[in-house]
Amino acid sequence: MPKLSKRLPKYRCHKPTNQAYVELNKKRYYLGPYGSQKSRLEYDRLIGEYLSTARMAVDASHCQEMDMGQLCVRFREFAAGYYLKNGKPTSELRSYDTVIRSLLATYLHTQASEFGPLALRAVRDQWVEAGYSRNVCNQMHRRVVRIFRWATEHELVDVTVWQRLKAVQTLKKGRTTAREKIPIPPVDLDRVAATIPHLSPVVQGMIRLQLATGMRPGEVCMMRKRDVDTSGDVWEYRPESHKTEHHGHDRVIYLGPQAQEALRPFLLRPDDSHCFSAAESIEYFRRMREQARKTPAHHGNRRGKRLQPRERSANPRQPRDHFDSSSYAKAIARGCKKAWPAPDELVDPAEIKAWNDEYRWAPNQLRHTKGTQIRKLYGLESAQVILGHSNAKVTEVYAERDAERARKVAAEIG
């Protein structure tokens, strides 16, 4: 097997004709008289295109011969290096994987130049039949179009292929059989209060802080002491990373008295440490179980020792020093199951799951609750600033309209 090399293809001389040339993927490109400025510029141009297309030579005839399988492989290689945040793949990459699987399931050997509006509509119909909501189908539709925009940009397909796909309209509400996504409602504060006693102090602090600020669950999880400016009366938290940073937007979260009170106990740690530790949360429940045991510690297995130790796993899971959005949501879900346990008469696992889903709430609902409260008291613009939205239409999704105000106006003039 030949050794892999990162070296660039060489600028070479064809001695019989004194022409400069370069070989890209076993194809020879002649550049002009050897040593001339024109040949050097042509060499630089081809090498630039070669590197921008992940070391694949640009060839017009190659565009017509590329099938969907080859195109998807090429785009996936690009996406794996593009959709990264802090060195880790983002959720957008997983979404593209879903789209690529759908394309390859039906159009694996179809020529990319032959993939047109009818093919896109056929794939979209498959998503509708699979039960995806209308919004999700439209998002996946746009990702397919973006794949061909990328292919057009890198001269892998003709521009007309992308233009034809752009002509396909997205699904409109009320004019499709695709189900509508159920909007996420705010969570009732009484339900939050009923859940909190069943959670660790760490998760309780996260909930109180999120209720006071309306920040995203991920922003609560990644909070560190060094990211919080406590010099003023109102503290300022600048997350190291946030949802819209790739658009060039700044994110500053302002912490008032209630937020400061919720956060202060978790600032007694090194500057680089996360404020809310998953390991501390697990340790809390271990201590609670140890205190609740009825037999003395010297009777039977005490904590940290087993009479018959289990075989150690090759990849043992250890508690992390911080939560992420998923583990934060799971901690709240476990608290909800304790606050509203399924009745004993429910035996079917499907019925038990339906019960737990009905009484479960998610961290992002706290953000909706805060957005609704701010909009009611201070208006839409204030809610937009606090929630960190660049567009007020996004804020309207998170902040429910004030129904009481509408009823009051209707009673007076309606």
HELIX and SHEET records of a PDB file:
HELIX    1   1 GLN A   37  SER A   52  1                                  16    
HELIX    2   2 ALA A   60  GLU A   65  1                                   6    
HELIX    3   3 MET A   68  TYR A   82  1                                  15    
HELIX    4   4 SER A   91  TYR A  107  1                                  17    
HELIX    5   5 ALA A  112  GLU A  114  5                                   3    
HELIX    6   6 PRO A  117  GLU A  129  1                                  13    
HELIX    7   7 ARG A  134  GLU A  153  1                                  20    
HELIX    8   8 VAL A  159  LYS A  166  1                                   8    
HELIX    9   9 LEU A  189  THR A  195  1                                   7    
HELIX   10  10 ILE A  196  HIS A  198  5                                   3    
HELIX   11  11 PRO A  201  THR A  213  1                                  13    
HELIX   12  12 PRO A  217  CYS A  221  1                                   5    
HELIX   13  13 LYS A  225  ASP A  227  5                                   3    
HELIX   14  14 GLU A  245  HIS A  247  5                                   3    
HELIX   15  15 PRO A  257  LEU A  263  1                                   7    
HELIX   16  16 ARG A  264  PHE A  266  5                                   3    
HELIX   17  17 ALA A  278  ALA A  292  1                                  15    
HELIX   18  18 SER A  325  ALA A  339  1                                  15    
HELIX   19  19 PRO A  349  GLU A  358  1                                  10    
HELIX   20  20 PRO A  363  TYR A  378  1                                  16    
HELIX   21  21 LEU A  380  LEU A  387  1                                   8    
HELIX   22  22 ALA A  392  TYR A  398  1                                   7    
HELIX   23  23 ALA A  403  ILE A  413  1                                  11    
SHEET    1   A 3 ARG A  12  HIS A  14  0                                        
SHEET    2   A 3 GLN A  19  LEU A  24 -1                                        
SHEET    3   A 3 LYS A  27  PRO A  33 -1                                        
SHEET    1   B 2 LEU A  84  LYS A  85  0                                        
SHEET    2   B 2 LYS A  88  PRO A  89 -1                                        
SHEET    1   C 3 VAL A 228  ASP A 229  0                                        
SHEET    2   C 3 TRP A 235  TYR A 237 -1                                        
SHEET    3   C 3 ILE A 253  LEU A 255 -1                                        
END                                                                             
